[in-house]
Amino acid sequence: MSGVELFFPDPLFCDASMSKISPSLGVCYYPEHWSEDMWAEDARRMVTCGLKYVRIAEFAWSRFEPARDRFDFEWLDRAIEILGNAGLNVVMCTPSATPPKWLVEEMPDMVAIEANGNPRKWGSRRHYDFSHKGYRRECVRIAEILAKRYGENPFVAAWQIDNEYGCHDTTLSYSDAACIGFRDWLAQKYQSPDALNRAWGNVFWSMEVSDFNEVELPNLTVTEPNPSHVLDFRRYSSDQVVEFNRLQVDVLRRLAPGRDLIHNFMGKFLEFDHFDVGADLDVASWDSYPLGNLERFGRDDAWKNWYLRAGDPDFQAFHHDLYRGCGQGRMWVMEQQPGPVNWAPWNPAPHKGMVRLWSHEAFAHGAEVVSYFRWRQAPFAQEQFHAALNRPDGSADLAYEEAQQVAGELKKLGDGAADLESRQSRVALVFDYPSQWATEIQPQGEDYDGFRIALDWYGELRRAGQNIDIVAPSSDFDGYDLVVVPHLLMLDDDFVARARNSGARFLFGPRSGSRTPAHQIPANLAPGQLQDLVNLKVLRTESLRSGIVEPVEEQGAFLRWFEHVEADTTADVQLRTSSGTPAYVAAQKASYIAGWPNEQLLKHVVQTELKNAGLAILETGEDLRIRDRGNLRTIVNYAHKQRDASHLIGSGDEIVVGEATLEPGGVTILRRG
């Protein structure tokens, strides 16, 4: 143990008094993929690169248990010892994302069933059903075996549970296990079939049931199933992910004391409630793939072409802030894209400097660790085209050099990275998973996407120079000046009371309060309970095809969606549509915008609300973004052209990294005066 530095990050955001950490770099490593005589040299080069963490073993179940109760851990023992003795902190993983062939043959009904009724097959990964009790027991068993062996190993600093819950559309399963579990879940929630019939409106189309065992899963129906039925099934399925995760958490809490427990979430993945899963973790991490996500989820082709080698300038930041919120203030990036990936429709390479930019931006948003995927590019199997820090022959790729540069710049920032205090932002954005499910179930418009609304609003706040916390609807809003609520269809019982009692001003987006928790229209019409904050009623809604807009006075237009609103005479109508209906309505405590605003209208509304909340606006422009963390300000340039950031640098600020003019992919870090 002598000479080995074990680094355990301080729980920075758990307590405001804990004001210093040392942001660190890591990498994902698969010793089982490489000859053992390579491990020591790999570990040495990791340390030379400036890496401190190494994640291992998330897919290795068949290697350390090739048959039932026949174990081979000696290779893993040696790998951990080599990595630890080199000065690296190991993130050990539970392997439940990849159950081995022998286990699937023992219990063939453990696989998930697709909506079309077809079973998922063994031969890839994530081939399990969250509801299957037998598989849950197997996961507890293997987690306990691993934790007994490595739980107090001095080189193991943290544990990752499973890998990318729900990836490849595996949250929802229409299996017998899910059906049995769903019926039990409904019985506990509703207590009687009559209560369920009322909540779902089952009198419609003669769907009433007299026993919970009559309830089927909402797939393979002739036309769309009951939306309330589907929403409850989505809630049930989300709860299964929470329970599945908690079973392994409980094992590791008992047998791996003092180690952080982590899961790695994904970008724009909305099938389960990440706030609920995160409540059981010490750290919420996520896998950041800016270019892959731009290709999958970006805007139009012109946007994708402009940011082809950089990624959407707000997508990564949104998820940093979202998962920091899911992790009670603690966040890692467990997998950072290092080069071209293998899974998007097209897979360009990042331009020079972007891996460095993504890393620094993550730290600016609160990341404790940024871990690159992966150490060496695989020359075999499904991910041969996925770049890494090193090429398949072991030679350093471009990302290795940028990671090494980041490590040196972190040292330049000083011990503890310069007083990175736990500071609550003055602006919060509320994000709600069930609201996303509700609009996926009934979008009422082909291109309606609640996540896109949230990301657009977040991006406009960023272009106004704001730091943002992303919070759940159940959060305490004390300490915020402005709370932005882009897309909250259903409110919990005391949301309005917490909003009214806070010192914040609120801005609500379209469809807010438009559904009861049972997915029905409120008795007093939308926005339901929010009428206590903004006195208006939504009388009719319209979804608009691409290219059609509803003009809003001289401030822009609504596109995709707008609402015909009747405002009370006490309401202050700020803007009206061309047809004369209220478009932007303000009250003493809150405002409401009755449609999907285009960029011009959104900018006007956001900047008006920021000013009304007493917040200063610092316009960054289209390609520059800033984030303050403690006494540091990080400025990044997502453009493939130079950008001047002089207007973002105060007279008393000291430039620690970079310059006032940022090159493409450039980073400037200031110590604020």
N, C-alpha and C positions, 0 to 999 in steps of 0.2 A: 504493500500500500504506500510506501514512502515514495514521495516525488509525484504522486498522482493527485491532480486537483479535481475534486468532485464538485460540480457546480449545480446547485439547486436554486432556480430562479426565485426571487422573493415574490410573494403574492401581491404584486404591485397595486392592483386595483381593489383588493379586498379591504384595505384600510388606508385612509389618507395619510397616516403617519409613515407608511412604508414608501419612501420617496425615491429610492435608488435601486436600479437593477443594472445588470450588464447584458445588453442584448447580444445574442449569440447566433452562430450559424451551425447548421447541421446538414446531414445527408442521409438518404435512404440506401441501405446496403443489403446485399443478398449473398452472404458468404457461401451458402449452399450452391450458388451458381458458378463458383469459381474454385479452381484448385487451391487446396489449403496452403500450398507454398507461396501463394500470392497475398495472403491475408495480412501478414506483418508489414509488407511493403505498402499495401493499400492503406493501412492504418497510419503508417508514418507519413505518407503523402497527404492524408486527410488533415493531420495536425499541421503540416507545412502549409497547407492551403488556408489554415485559420479556422477549421471546423472544430466544434466542441461536442456535438451530439451526433449519434448515429442510430438510426431506427432499423430494427432487424426483426425477422421471423414472422411477419404477418401472414405469409402464405406457405409456411413450412410444416404444416401438420403431418403430411405424408412422410416427411423426412425424419421427424423425431417420433412418430408412432406409425410405422409402416403396416402394422397389423394390430388388431385389438390387443391391448395390454402388452405389446412388445415394443419397448422404447429404446431409442438411441439418442441420448442427449450429449454424448461425449464430444461430438463435433461442435455442438452449440456451446458447451462449456469452454472449449478451447477458443472459439471465436470471441466470446465475451471477454475472456482473459486477455487475449491479444489486443483487442480494441481498448479495454480498460487500462492495461499497462502502458499503452501508447499515450494515454491522457484523455481519452474520449469517454463521454457519458453515454451509456446505452439506453435507448428507448426500446423496451421489450414489448412485443405485441402478443395478444391472444390470436389464435389462428382460425377463428370461427367463420371467417369469410370464405374459407376453402375446405369444406369437409372432404376427407379422402374417399376414394372409391369404395373401400371396404365398409365404410360407415353407411354410405348410400345404399349399398347392397343389403346391409343389415336392416335398414328401415327405409324402404323405397318410397314410402308416403311422406318423407320429410321434405321433399322438394316442393317448391311453390307451383301453383297452378295458374296459368294465364287466364285472362278474361275470356278467351275463346274456348277454354276448357282443356287446353293442352298442357301436359306437365313439362316443367323445365327439366333438362337432362344434365347428368354429370358430364364434365369435359371442359369446363371453363371455370367460372367462379361465381360466388353468391347464389349457389344452387340450393337454397334452403328456405323454409317457410318460418317466418317469425312466430307463428302461432303454434308450431308443432312442439308439444311438451316433451316428447322424447328427445328431440334435437336440443332443446334447451338444457335438458339434464346432461347431455354429452358436452355441451359448451361449459357448463359449470364444472364438470369433471376435469376437462383438459385445462381449464383456467386454474383450477385448484392444484393440479399436478405441477404446472409451470410455476405457480406462485410459491409453492412449498420449496421448489428447487432454487428459484431466483428472486423470491420476494425480498429478501434482505441481503442480496448480493451487493457489495459496496460499489460495483461498477454500474449497476442498474439504477438509473436516476428517475425513470418515469415509465409508465405503461400506456400503450395504446390498445384500446379495446376494439376488436374486430377491424374492419376497414371499409370506409365509405358505405355506411348503411344505405340500403335502397338503390345503390348504383345498378344500372341496366334494368330499370323498371322492376325492381324486386320488392318494393314495400307492400304492394297489394297482391294478395294471393286468394284465389277462389277455391280453396281446398276444403276437404271435409273438416280438417282441424280448424280452419278459419271460420267455417260455418258454425260449428259447435261453440267456439269461443265467442263469436259475434252474438249468438242467441243468449248466452250467459251474460255478456256485457249489457245487452238490451234489457234483460230481466232485472239486473241490478240498477240500471239507470231509470227505467220507467215503472217498475214494480207491478204493473198490470198491463195486459194487452189493450184495454180500453184507453189507457193513458198514451200508449204508443200510437194507437189509431188516431187519436186527436192530434198528437204532435206531428204526425206525418200527413195528416189529411187523407187517411186511407179510404174515406168514403168516396173519394174520387176514383173512377174506373173500377169500383167494386174490389178494392184491395184490402179490405178489413180482414184482420186475423183474430182468432179466438184463443190462440195459444202461441207463446214465443217460438215453439218448435215448428210453427208454420212459416216463419220468416225464412226466406231464401236469401242468398247473396245477390247483389244487384248486377248480375251479368247475364248475357244470353237472353235478355228480354226482347220482345218483338220490336218495340220502339224504346224510347228513353225510359229508364226506370224512374221511380218517384225520387225527386231531388233530395227530399229530407232523408229518405232511406240511404241514398248514396253518401250524403254528408255524414251521417252517423257511421257508415262503414268506413269512411275516411278517418273519422275520429278514432274508431276502434283500431284500425290498422296502425295509426300513429301511436296509440297506447301500447300496442304490441312491441313496437320498436323500443319504447321507453322501458317496458318490463324486461325485454331481452337484454338490453344494456345494463339495467340495474342488477340483474342476477350476477353478472361478471364483476360489476363494481363491488358488490357486497363481498365477494370472494377476495378481491384484491385489497380492499380496505382492511380486511382481517389479516391477510398473510403478507402484504407488502406495505407495511406502515411507513409513513413519511414520504412515499413516492407519489408524484402527481399522476392522476388518472385522466386520460385524454381520449377523445375520438376525433377522427379526421372527417369533417363534413365536406360538402362539395359546393360548387358555384351554381347558382340558380337551380337548386334542387329543393323541391317544395312538397314532397310527398308525405312528410311527417313533420311534426312540430319540433324544431331544433331547440327552442327554449325549454321545452319539457325534458328532452334528453340531456341538455346541458346542465340542468339543475342538479344532476347527480355526479357531474364531473368536476374536476379541479380546474381544467383548462379546456376550452373549445378550440380545436384547430380546424384548418380547412386546407384543401388542395387547390392551389392557385395556378390556373392555366389560362393566362390572358388571351393568347392567340387562338387556342382551341375554342374558348368560350365566345370570342368575337365572331368566329365563323358560325357557331351554333346559334347564338342568341343576339348577335349584333343587330343594328338597324338596317338601313337600305344599303345597296351596293356601294354608293358613293362614300358613305360613312366607313364601311368595311375596307374599302380601298385606301382611304386616307390613313386609317389606323391599322393597316394590314400587318405591320411588323412591330406594333406597339401595344395593341389591345385597346379596348374602350377605356377612356381616361377616368371613368367613374366606377366601372364594374368591380375592379379589385378592391378599391377603397370601400365601396358599399359592403362587401363581404367582410372586410377587416372589421368594420364597425358593427356589422350584424353579429359576427361570431364573438367579438369582444363582449357584446351584450348577452349572448347566449352563455358565455363562460363566466358570468358574474364579474366581468372586467378583465379576465385573463384570456389571452389568445396567442396561438402559434400558427405559423404556416408550416404544415407538416410536409407538403409537397409543393415546391416552387418549380414552375416550368423553366428548364434551362436552355431549350432550343426547340426545333420542330417536334411536334407530337405525332402520334400515329392514328388518332381517332376522330379528328374533325373532317368535314367535307373536303377542305384543303388545308395544308399544313405548312405554311411559310415559316421561315426562320426569323427570330427577332433581330431587329437591327442593332448595331453595336451600342452597348450601354444599357439596353433594356433590362437584362437580367439584374444588373446593378441597380437600376431605377426601381424595379419591382421590389427588390430586397429593402432598399432604404424606405420606400413608401410604406411597406408593411411595418417596419419599426416605428415610423412616424405615427402610425395608427394604433400602436400599442403592442405589437408583436414582441414576445419575449425571445422567440426562436424562429428563424427562417431556415427551413430544411429543404435542400434541393433533391429533386427526383431525377435521376438517381446517380450513384457514384460512377458506374460504368455502363455504357449502352449494351443491351443484351444482344448477342449474335444469334439467338434462337428464339423460338416460340412467338407469341402474339405481339410482342412489343419491340420487334427488331428495328422499326423505324423511329422509335422514341429516343430522342437525343438525351445525353447525360452530361455530367461534368467531364467525363472521359469517354473517348471513343472505344469501340470493342477491343482494340489492340492495347488499350491502357494509356494511350497518349492523351494529353490534356486537350480538351475541346475549348471553344471560346468561353463558355460559361465558367470553366475552372478559373481562368484569369480574372473574370469579373467578380467571382466569389472571393478570390484572394484579395482583390482590390477593396471590396466591401469590408472584409475582416480588418484590413489596415486602417480604413477610415473610421471604423468603430473605435479602434484604439485612439485615434486622433481626437475623438469626441471626449475622451477622458474617462476616469473611473466612474462607474455607475451611469455612464452616458449623460452626464451633466444634469443632475437634479431633475429626473423625469418624474415629476410629482403626479399623483393620482388626481387629476383635475376633471371634474364634471364639465362637459361642454355646456354652452348656454342654449344650444338648440338640440332638440330631440326629434327623431322621426319614429313614429309607431309603425311596426311591421307585424302583420298578423297572418299566420299560416291558414287557419280555417277560412278567412275571407278569400284567400287565393283558391282554396278548394271549392268554395261556393260559386265563384265565377268561372271556374273550369267546368263545373257541373251545368251551370246555366249562364253561358257567356253573353247571350243575346246579341252577339256581334262576332263575326268570324275572327277579327283581329284584336278582340278585347283581351287584355293581359294585365291583371292587377300588379304583377311584379314589375312590368314595364312602367306603369304609372309611378310606382314607388321609386324606381331607379331614375326616372326623369326628374322627379321632384328633388331627389337627393342630389342629382347632378346640378340642378339650378342653384341649390343652396351652396354647393361647392364652388360654383362659378362666382358666387357672391362672397367667397372667402371665408365660409363658416366652417368651424369644427362641429361635428355632428355625432351624437350618441344614437344608436338604433336600439329601441326598447320594445318590450312586449306591451300589449294593451293593459296588462295587469300591473304595470310598473307604477312606482311612486313618482309623480311629476314635480315634486318639490325641487327647487333650485334651478329650474329651467325658465328662460324668458319666453321662448317660443317652442311650441310642440306642434309639429306638422304631422297630419294624419291623412296620408294620401288615399287609403283604401281600407276602411274598417267597416265591413258590412254588418257585423254583429258585435254588440257591446256586452261586456260582462256587467253584472248587476250594479256595481258601484262605480263604473267608469265615469259617469257624469258627475257624481259627487266628488271623486278625486280630482277631476278636472276643475270643478268649480272652486274647490278648496285650495288648489295650488295657486302659486303666484304667476303662472304662465298664461300666455295668450295662445289660443289654439286656431289652427287652420285645417279645415276638413275638405277632403276631395269628394268627387262624385261617388254615388252609391253608398256613402257612409250612412250607417244606421238604417239601411234599406231592408234588412232582414232580421227576423227574430232568431234566437239561437236554434230554433227548430226549422229554420229556413222557410219562414212564411213572411208575408208582407205585414208590417206592424199595423195594429188596429187603427192607429192615428196617422197612417201613411208614413213614408220615408220623410225625414231621416229619423223617425221613431223617437227614442229617448233624447236625441240631440236637440229636439225642439225646445228643450229646457235651456239650451245654450244659444241657439240661433232659431228664432221663431219664423219658420217657413215650412211649406209642405211641397213635396214633389208630386205633381198631379199626373205626369206622363213622362215616359222616357223614350228616347230614340237612339238606335245605333245607325251609324252612317257608313256607307261604303267608301272605299279609298278614293280620295280626290274630292269628296263632298265635304264642305265645311259649313258651320253656322257662324257667321260673323258676330263679333262682340264689339260693338261701338267702334272706337278707333284703336283698340288695344290688342287686336288679334282675332282669334276664332276658336271655336270648339271643333274638334275632329273626332271621329270614331264614335263618340257618345255625348249626348247632352240631355238635359232634363228641363221639362217645363215646370217652373217653380212659381208658387204663390207665396209671396212674402207678406208677413204681418205689417201693419202700418207702422209698428214701432221699429221695424228692421231698417237698416241703412243700406239701400241698394246702391252699391258702388258702380256696377256696370250692368248693362242690359244687352241681350242678344238683338239681332236685327229685327226679330219679330216682337220685341218689346218685353220678353220675359226676363226676370232677374237672372243674371249670370254670376254675379259676385256680390254676396250679401254679407254685411258686417254687423256684429252686435258688440256689446261692451266687452264680452269675454272671448268671443270666437267669431270666425268667419267661415263661409261655405262657398265653394266654387262648384257650379252646377253643370260640370261637363269635363271632358278631357281637353285641357288647354293646349294650343300649339305653343311653340317656343316663345313667341312674342308675348302672348297672354300670360304664360307661366312666369316669365321673368317679371312682368309688371306686378303680378299678384304676390310673388315671393318677396320682391324688394319692398313692396308696400307693407307687407306683414313684418318684415325685419325692422323697418323704420318704426312701425307702430309699437314694436316690442322694445325699442330703444337700442337696437343692435347696429353696429357700424358695418357698412358694406365695403368690401375690398374686392373689386372685380378682377378676376384672374385672367379673363379671356378664354378662348375656346380650348386651348391646348395646355396651358399651364395650370397646375393645381398646387395648393399649399395645405399643409397640416401642421398645427402646433402641438407639441407634446412637451410639457414642462416648459423650460426656458429655451427650447430648440424649435426652430421653424424649418421645415423641409419643403423645398420647392422642386417640382419635377416638371419636365417638358415631354409631353406625349407626342409632339409633332416631329415630323421628319425634316424640319427646318429649324434654324436658330430662332430663339425667342428671348426678348429682353425682359428681365424680371426686376428692373430697378424700382418700379412702383410698388413692389412687394417687400422691399428692404427698407427698414426704418433707419433714421439717421444715427441711432445709437447701436445698431445691430453689427455684430462681428461675423464676417463670413468665415466659417470653419472649414467647409468643404465646398469646392466649386467656385463659380464666379457669378457676377450679376447677369451676364449673357450666357444662356444655357444652350449648349449644342443639342442636336437631336438625341433624345434619350438622356439628357443631362440632368444632374442632381446638384442642388445648392442647399447647404445646411447652414443656418444662421444661429448664433447664440444671441438671443434677444437682449437689447440694452435696457 
